[in-house]
Amino acid sequence: MLALAPAVSHADDLQPFVATYDAWYQGKQAGTATMRLQPEGAQWRIDLGIRGNRGFAGILGLNLQQDTLFDVAAGIYRPLRQTTTRKAAVFFNRKIEGIYDWSRGVARWTGDLSKRRRDPVPLQPGDMSALLINLAVMRDAAPGAALNYRFVDGGRVRDYAYQAAAEPEILPVGEMSYSALRVSRTNGGNDEMIIWVAAGVPTPIRILQREDGEDAVDLRLVEYQGAP
């Protein structure tokens, strides 16, 4: 079956979902991942959990749990709290927690990170965590579009620039194929991020991180459904 919807959707309303992915690492299937978006009262929460369960995937850092609590202000996704937990080995976890204090205009992180990255970060309107940038790409992608965001996450600040392809391409998902638009980060240097977006699908079809020209973490959609 082929889903030939347009490559992008501009729906303003967030849609709750739960999506399951196959997780690949360096070109080999290494585990599974789950992405979830759900409301929490007047706010929203997005989670991404990656579990490496084959070979040395877990030791290599494929076990990851991230979540961001956020609200929507004038159409802008505004992070409020962010948590990242990495399980680098059986008995070793690293956890980082961040608070975005918009009333004071600063964000601050605590946990297993360097002293320098615990310094308060001045906030600017539109600042987002990594997970929220993924959501924004889903919202904003259009053929040939140039997208720009400011990443403020884990005590770091970076400008993220993305470029959408001029035309969609066909990507298989189980027994179906989707017409999906490739959106690639253009200013990551040796670290690349590519997200594929399809109209009517609230979650990315595929998320690929590449390092030094080689595939690193690759999440490929298996299925999704609306969250209760």
C-alpha positions as CSV (number, residue, x, y, z in Angstrom):
1,M,0.0,0.0,0.0
2,L,1.2,3.5,-0.8
3,A,0.2,6.6,1.2
4,L,0.6,9.4,-1.4
5,A,-0.5,12.3,0.8
6,P,1.3,15.6,0.4
7,A,4.6,15.7,2.2
8,V,3.7,18.1,4.9
9,S,0.9,19.1,7.2
10,H,0.4,22.5,8.7
11,A,-2.1,21.6,11.4
12,D,-1.9,24.1,14.3
13,D,-3.3,21.7,16.8
14,L,-1.1,19.1,18.5
15,Q,-2.3,15.5,18.2
16,P,-1.5,13.0,21.0
17,F,0.2,9.9,19.7
18,V,2.3,6.9,20.6
19,A,4.8,5.8,18.0
20,T,7.1,2.7,17.9
21,Y,10.4,2.6,16.1
22,D,13.0,0.0,15.2
23,A,16.3,1.4,16.5
24,W,19.4,0.9,14.4
25,Y,23.0,1.6,15.4
26,Q,25.8,1.9,12.9
27,G,23.7,0.1,10.2
28,K,22.7,-2.8,12.4
29,Q,19.3,-3.3,14.1
30,A,20.0,-2.8,17.8
31,G,16.7,-2.3,19.7
32,T,13.5,-0.4,19.8
33,A,12.3,3.2,20.6
34,T,9.0,4.8,21.6
35,M,8.0,8.4,21.2
36,R,4.9,9.7,22.9
37,L,3.1,13.0,22.9
38,Q,0.3,13.6,25.4
39,P,-1.5,16.5,27.2
40,E,-1.0,17.1,30.9
41,G,-3.7,19.5,31.9
42,A,-3.1,22.8,30.0
43,Q,0.4,21.6,29.2
44,W,2.0,18.9,27.0
45,R,4.7,16.3,27.5
46,I,6.8,14.6,24.8
47,D,8.9,11.6,25.6
48,L,11.5,9.6,23.7
49,G,12.8,6.3,25.0
50,I,15.4,4.3,23.1
51,R,16.4,0.8,24.3
52,G,19.4,-1.1,22.9
53,N,18.9,-4.8,23.4
54,R,21.2,-6.4,20.9
55,G,25.0,-6.8,21.1
56,F,26.8,-3.9,22.8
57,A,24.2,-1.3,21.9
58,G,23.4,-0.5,25.5
59,I,27.1,-0.1,26.4
60,L,27.6,2.2,23.4
61,G,25.0,4.6,24.7
62,L,21.8,3.6,22.8
63,N,19.8,3.4,26.1
64,L,18.3,6.8,26.4
65,Q,15.2,8.4,28.0
66,Q,14.2,12.0,27.3
67,D,11.2,14.0,28.1
68,T,10.1,17.7,27.9
69,L,7.1,19.3,29.6
70,F,6.0,22.3,27.6
71,D,3.2,24.7,26.8
72,V,2.1,26.5,23.6
73,A,2.3,30.3,23.8
74,A,1.1,32.2,20.7
75,G,1.8,29.1,18.5
76,I,5.3,28.6,20.0
77,Y,6.4,25.4,21.8
78,R,7.8,26.7,25.0
79,P,9.8,24.2,27.2
80,L,9.2,24.2,30.9
81,R,11.1,21.2,32.2
82,Q,13.4,18.7,30.6
83,T,15.0,15.4,31.7
84,T,17.6,13.2,30.0
85,T,18.7,9.8,31.5
86,R,21.4,7.8,29.8
87,K,22.1,4.2,30.8
88,A,25.6,3.8,29.6
89,A,26.1,0.4,31.3
90,V,24.3,-2.0,33.7
91,F,25.2,-0.1,36.9
92,F,25.8,3.4,35.6
93,N,23.2,6.0,34.8
94,R,23.6,9.7,34.0
95,K,20.7,12.0,34.6
96,I,20.3,15.7,33.8
97,E,17.3,17.8,34.7
98,G,16.6,21.3,33.4
99,I,14.1,24.0,34.3
100,Y,13.1,26.8,31.9
101,D,12.1,29.7,34.0
102,W,10.4,32.1,31.6
103,S,9.4,34.5,34.3
104,R,13.1,35.2,35.0
105,G,14.3,34.5,31.5
106,V,16.8,31.8,32.4
107,A,17.2,28.1,32.1
108,R,19.3,26.0,34.5
109,W,20.4,22.3,34.6
110,T,21.4,20.1,37.4
111,G,22.7,16.5,37.6
112,D,25.5,14.6,35.9
113,L,27.0,17.4,33.8
114,S,30.0,19.7,33.9
115,K,30.1,22.7,36.2
116,R,30.2,25.0,33.1
117,R,27.0,23.6,31.8
118,R,25.3,24.2,35.1
119,D,25.6,28.0,34.6
120,P,22.2,29.7,34.0
121,V,21.4,30.2,30.3
122,P,19.6,33.4,29.3
123,L,16.4,32.5,27.4
124,Q,15.2,34.0,24.2
125,P,11.6,33.7,22.7
126,G,11.4,30.6,20.6
127,D,14.1,28.6,22.5
128,M,13.4,24.9,22.5
129,S,14.8,21.5,23.6
130,A,15.9,18.9,21.2
131,L,12.5,17.0,21.3
132,L,10.6,20.2,20.7
133,I,12.7,21.1,17.7
134,N,11.7,17.7,16.2
135,L,8.0,18.7,16.8
136,A,8.7,22.1,15.2
137,V,10.2,20.6,12.1
138,M,7.1,18.4,11.8
139,R,5.0,21.6,12.0
140,D,7.0,23.8,9.7
141,A,8.4,21.6,7.0
142,A,7.5,22.4,3.4
143,P,9.2,21.6,0.1
144,G,12.3,23.8,-0.3
145,A,11.8,25.5,3.1
146,A,14.7,26.8,5.2
147,L,14.0,26.3,9.0
148,N,16.0,28.0,11.8
149,Y,15.7,27.3,15.6
150,R,17.7,27.9,18.7
151,F,18.5,24.8,20.7
152,V,18.8,25.3,24.4
153,D,19.2,21.9,26.1
154,G,21.5,20.3,28.7
155,G,23.3,23.7,29.4
156,R,24.2,24.2,25.8
157,V,23.0,26.8,23.2
158,R,23.2,26.2,19.5
159,D,21.6,27.5,16.4
160,Y,20.0,24.8,14.3
161,A,19.5,25.3,10.6
162,Y,17.5,22.8,8.5
163,Q,16.8,22.6,4.8
164,A,13.8,20.7,3.4
165,A,14.1,18.8,0.1
166,A,12.4,20.2,-3.0
167,E,10.3,17.1,-3.4
168,P,9.2,14.2,-1.2
169,E,10.5,10.6,-1.5
170,I,8.9,7.2,-0.9
171,L,9.8,5.6,2.5
172,P,8.5,2.1,3.5
173,V,6.8,1.6,6.9
174,G,5.8,-2.0,7.4
175,E,3.4,-2.9,4.6
176,M,2.9,0.7,3.6
177,S,5.0,3.3,2.0
178,Y,4.7,7.0,2.7
179,S,5.5,10.1,0.6
180,A,7.8,11.8,3.0
181,L,9.8,15.0,2.9
182,R,13.5,14.9,3.9
183,V,14.5,17.7,6.2
184,S,18.3,17.9,6.9
185,R,20.3,20.0,9.4
186,T,22.8,22.0,7.4
187,N,25.1,23.5,10.1
188,G,26.0,20.5,12.3
189,G,29.4,20.0,10.9
190,N,30.4,16.3,11.1
191,D,27.2,15.6,13.0
192,E,24.1,15.3,10.7
193,M,20.4,15.1,11.6
194,I,17.8,14.1,9.0
195,I,14.1,13.9,9.7
196,W,11.5,12.5,7.3
197,V,8.0,14.1,7.6
198,A,4.7,12.8,6.0
199,A,1.3,14.6,5.9
200,G,-1.3,13.2,8.3
201,V,1.4,11.4,10.4
202,P,1.9,13.1,13.7
203,T,5.4,11.6,14.3
204,P,8.5,11.5,12.2
205,I,8.7,8.6,9.7
206,R,12.4,8.3,10.3
207,I,15.1,10.1,12.3
208,L,18.7,9.6,11.4
209,Q,21.8,10.8,13.1
210,R,25.1,10.6,11.2
211,E,28.6,11.1,12.5
212,D,31.6,11.7,10.3
213,G,29.6,10.6,7.2
214,E,28.5,7.3,8.8
215,D,25.1,6.3,10.1
216,A,24.9,6.3,13.9
217,V,21.5,6.2,15.6
218,D,18.6,5.5,13.1
219,L,15.0,5.3,14.2
220,R,12.6,3.9,11.7
221,L,8.8,4.0,12.3
222,V,7.0,0.7,12.8
223,E,3.6,1.9,13.8
224,Y,1.7,4.8,15.6
225,Q,-1.6,5.4,17.1
226,G,-3.4,8.2,18.9
227,A,-2.6,8.4,22.6
228,P,-5.5,7.9,25.1
